[in-house]
Amino acid sequence: MPHPFEIELETTLPASPEQVWEAIATGPGVDSWFMGRNDIEPCEGGVAAMDTGGHREEAVITAYEPGKRLASRTAAAEDGRFMAFEYLIEGREGGSTVLRVVQSGMLGDNWQDEYDALRRGWPFHLHTLQEYLTHFPGRTGVPVFAVAHGKSAQDVRAALLRGLALPSPLTVGARAQAAPEQLPPLDGEVVWADDERIGLRTADGLYSFHQGPTGMALMFHHLFAPKTAGAEAAWQQWLTKLVS
């Protein structure tokens, strides 16, 4: 049986309403902080599409008010499952903006695990949005996605810490270093650290590393360097070799 749910979060961002709108309501903007490669038709009734590792998801835009409100909803599956998203923007004095995010819909039989994953993921994504608007305003990031499979979540975590030259236990502010083949060396700072995710910021990118409960390793990077050709293939090779 499908199960209804709703998640609501609010964050204050160091940007104008126009900058926040650009980040949440355009494909290049979403590419710069969220997941996958995104295309958004700028109108009510348009399609918002996300492609992650060849898997495409689409939603219909149900509200499009530039600088104020964006909402979308996926089609309902045979069992009644669907996702709806709403972004509400409110400018504040001093040039900051409050963004409220609401995700709702119907989840499937394993709704508790799905709900917990969504609830844990949103704070990380909104933190990445804040990092983007703070350190890379007005720039467009190139998204990088990679996935590989290790023996267990513990093995993947240990491999990531080793591959990034990070200490354990991990804390925000630690320095990270890596040397992927065919790419410039990574030298950055840990800006997010929890049991599932590691977030790094360098002078030219935002990097995130995730480990799943079954030993899956994921990367969602946003690169702002002038040369990014071949980056996704190189990071995929690095991750696969690291966790295998």
C-alpha positions as CSV (number, residue, x, y, z in Angstrom):
1,M,0.0,0.0,0.0
2,P,1.4,3.5,-0.9
3,H,1.9,5.8,2.1
4,P,1.6,9.6,2.1
5,F,4.5,11.7,3.3
6,E,5.7,15.3,3.5
7,I,9.1,16.8,4.2
8,E,9.5,20.6,4.7
9,L,12.8,22.5,5.2
10,E,13.8,26.1,5.2
11,T,17.2,27.7,4.7
12,T,18.6,31.2,4.4
13,L,20.9,31.7,1.5
14,P,23.5,34.5,0.8
15,A,22.0,35.5,-2.5
16,S,19.2,37.5,-4.1
17,P,15.8,36.0,-5.0
18,E,16.9,36.2,-8.6
19,Q,20.1,34.3,-8.0
20,V,18.2,31.6,-6.0
21,W,15.6,31.3,-8.8
22,E,18.4,30.8,-11.3
23,A,19.8,28.0,-9.2
24,I,16.5,26.1,-8.7
25,A,14.6,26.8,-11.8
26,T,17.0,26.4,-14.7
27,G,18.8,23.2,-15.9
28,P,22.4,24.7,-15.6
29,G,21.5,26.1,-12.2
30,V,20.3,22.8,-10.8
31,D,23.3,21.1,-12.4
32,S,25.5,23.3,-10.2
33,W,24.4,21.9,-6.8
34,F,21.9,19.0,-7.0
35,M,22.0,15.6,-8.7
36,G,22.4,14.6,-12.3
37,R,21.9,16.6,-15.5
38,N,18.8,18.6,-15.6
39,D,16.5,20.3,-18.1
40,I,13.6,22.6,-17.1
41,E,11.1,24.1,-19.5
42,P,10.4,27.6,-18.1
43,C,6.6,27.5,-18.0
44,E,3.7,26.0,-16.2
45,G,2.9,22.7,-17.9
46,G,6.5,22.3,-18.9
47,V,8.7,19.3,-18.1
48,A,11.4,19.2,-15.5
49,A,13.7,16.3,-16.3
50,M,16.7,14.8,-14.4
51,D,19.1,12.2,-15.9
52,T,21.3,10.4,-13.4
53,G,23.6,7.7,-14.8
54,G,21.3,7.1,-17.8
55,H,18.1,7.0,-15.7
56,R,15.7,9.7,-16.6
57,E,12.9,11.0,-14.4
58,E,10.4,13.6,-15.5
59,A,7.9,15.8,-13.7
60,V,5.3,18.3,-14.9
61,I,5.7,21.9,-13.7
62,T,2.5,22.8,-11.9
63,A,3.5,26.3,-10.8
64,Y,6.0,28.7,-12.3
65,E,6.3,32.2,-10.8
66,P,9.8,33.6,-11.5
67,G,11.5,34.7,-8.3
68,K,8.8,33.4,-6.1
69,R,7.5,29.8,-6.6
70,L,8.3,26.7,-8.5
71,A,6.4,23.4,-8.2
72,S,6.3,20.1,-10.0
73,R,4.8,16.6,-9.8
74,T,5.7,13.3,-11.3
75,A,3.0,11.1,-12.9
76,A,1.5,8.5,-10.6
77,A,2.7,4.9,-10.9
78,E,0.4,1.9,-11.1
79,D,0.6,1.5,-7.3
80,G,-0.2,5.2,-6.7
81,R,3.4,6.4,-6.0
82,F,4.3,9.9,-7.0
83,M,6.6,12.8,-6.0
84,A,5.7,16.5,-5.7
85,F,8.2,19.3,-5.1
86,E,7.6,23.0,-4.2
87,Y,10.2,25.7,-3.8
88,L,9.1,29.0,-2.2
89,I,11.4,32.1,-2.4
90,E,11.3,35.1,-0.1
91,G,13.8,37.9,-0.2
92,R,15.1,39.4,3.0
93,E,16.9,42.6,4.0
94,G,20.6,42.6,3.5
95,G,20.5,40.7,0.2
96,S,19.7,37.3,1.6
97,T,16.9,35.0,0.6
98,V,14.8,32.4,2.5
99,L,14.1,29.3,0.5
100,R,11.4,26.8,1.7
101,V,11.4,23.4,0.2
102,V,8.5,21.0,0.4
103,Q,8.6,17.4,-0.9
104,S,5.5,15.3,-0.7
105,G,3.7,12.5,-2.4
106,M,3.1,8.8,-1.9
107,L,5.8,6.2,-1.1
108,G,5.8,2.4,-1.7
109,D,5.8,-0.6,0.6
110,N,9.2,0.3,2.0
111,W,8.1,3.8,2.7
112,Q,9.9,4.2,6.0
113,D,13.3,3.5,4.5
114,E,12.5,5.7,1.5
115,Y,11.3,8.5,3.8
116,D,14.4,8.3,6.0
117,A,16.7,8.5,3.0
118,L,14.9,11.6,1.7
119,R,14.8,13.2,5.1
120,R,18.6,12.7,5.6
121,G,19.4,13.8,2.0
122,W,17.8,17.2,1.9
123,P,19.9,19.0,4.5
124,F,23.0,17.9,2.6
125,H,21.7,19.1,-0.7
126,L,20.6,22.5,0.7
127,H,24.0,22.8,2.3
128,T,25.6,22.2,-1.2
129,L,23.3,24.9,-2.6
130,Q,24.5,27.3,0.0
131,E,28.1,26.4,-0.8
132,Y,27.4,27.0,-4.5
133,L,25.8,30.4,-4.0
134,T,28.5,31.5,-1.5
135,H,31.6,30.4,-3.3
136,F,30.6,30.1,-7.0
137,P,27.9,32.7,-7.6
138,G,27.1,33.4,-11.2
139,R,29.0,30.3,-12.4
140,T,27.7,27.1,-14.0
141,G,28.9,23.8,-12.7
142,V,29.5,20.7,-14.8
143,P,27.9,17.7,-13.1
144,V,29.9,14.5,-12.6
145,F,28.2,11.2,-11.6
146,A,29.9,7.9,-10.8
147,V,28.8,4.7,-9.1
148,A,30.7,1.6,-8.0
149,H,30.1,-1.4,-5.7
150,G,32.2,-2.5,-2.7
151,K,31.8,-5.3,-0.3
152,S,30.0,-3.4,2.4
153,A,29.3,0.1,3.6
154,Q,32.1,-0.1,6.1
155,D,34.6,-1.1,3.4
156,V,33.5,1.7,1.1
157,R,33.7,4.3,3.9
158,A,37.2,3.1,4.7
159,A,38.3,3.2,1.1
160,L,36.9,6.8,0.6
161,L,38.8,8.0,3.7
162,R,42.0,6.3,2.4
163,G,41.6,7.5,-1.1
164,L,41.0,11.1,0.0
165,A,43.7,11.1,2.7
166,L,41.2,11.9,5.3
167,P,41.3,11.1,9.1
168,S,38.9,9.0,11.1
169,P,36.8,10.2,12.8
170,L,36.1,12.7,10.1
171,T,35.3,16.3,11.0
172,V,34.4,19.5,9.0
173,G,37.5,21.5,8.3
174,A,39.8,18.5,7.6
175,R,41.9,18.7,4.5
176,A,41.4,16.2,1.6
177,Q,43.8,15.2,-1.1
178,A,43.5,12.9,-4.0
179,A,45.3,12.3,-7.3
180,P,42.9,10.8,-9.9
181,E,44.6,9.7,-13.1
182,Q,44.1,12.1,-16.0
183,L,42.9,14.8,-13.7
184,P,44.4,17.7,-11.7
185,P,45.1,16.8,-8.1
186,L,42.3,17.4,-5.7
187,D,43.1,19.6,-2.7
188,G,40.1,20.7,-0.7
189,E,38.4,21.2,2.6
190,V,35.7,19.0,4.2
191,V,32.5,21.1,4.4
192,W,30.1,18.2,5.3
193,A,30.7,15.0,7.2
194,D,28.2,12.5,8.4
195,D,27.9,8.7,8.5
196,E,26.8,8.5,4.8
197,R,28.3,11.5,3.0
198,I,31.5,13.5,2.6
199,G,31.3,16.9,1.1
200,L,34.4,18.8,-0.1
201,R,35.0,22.2,-1.6
202,T,38.1,23.1,-3.6
203,A,39.0,26.3,-5.5
204,D,37.2,25.0,-8.6
205,G,34.6,22.5,-7.4
206,L,32.1,20.9,-5.0
207,Y,32.7,17.2,-4.5
208,S,30.4,14.7,-2.7
209,F,31.0,11.0,-1.9
210,H,28.2,8.8,-0.6
211,Q,28.2,5.2,0.7
212,G,25.0,3.2,0.7
213,P,24.0,0.4,3.2
214,T,24.6,-2.4,0.7
215,G,28.2,-1.3,-0.3
216,M,27.3,1.1,-3.1
217,A,29.5,4.1,-3.6
218,L,28.2,7.2,-5.3
219,M,29.8,10.5,-6.4
220,F,28.0,13.7,-7.3
221,H,30.5,16.4,-8.2
222,H,30.0,20.0,-9.6
223,L,33.0,21.3,-11.4
224,F,33.7,24.9,-12.2
225,A,37.1,24.6,-13.7
226,P,37.6,25.8,-17.3
227,K,38.6,22.3,-18.5
228,T,36.4,19.4,-17.5
229,A,36.5,17.1,-20.6
230,G,36.9,13.5,-19.5
231,A,36.3,14.3,-15.8
232,E,33.4,11.9,-15.4
233,A,35.2,8.9,-17.0
234,A,38.3,9.6,-14.9
235,W,36.4,9.9,-11.6
236,Q,34.5,6.7,-12.5
237,Q,37.8,4.9,-13.0
238,W,39.1,6.2,-9.7
239,L,36.0,5.2,-7.7
240,T,35.8,1.7,-9.3
241,K,39.5,1.0,-8.6
242,L,39.2,2.4,-5.1
243,V,36.3,0.3,-3.8
244,S,36.7,-2.9,-5.7
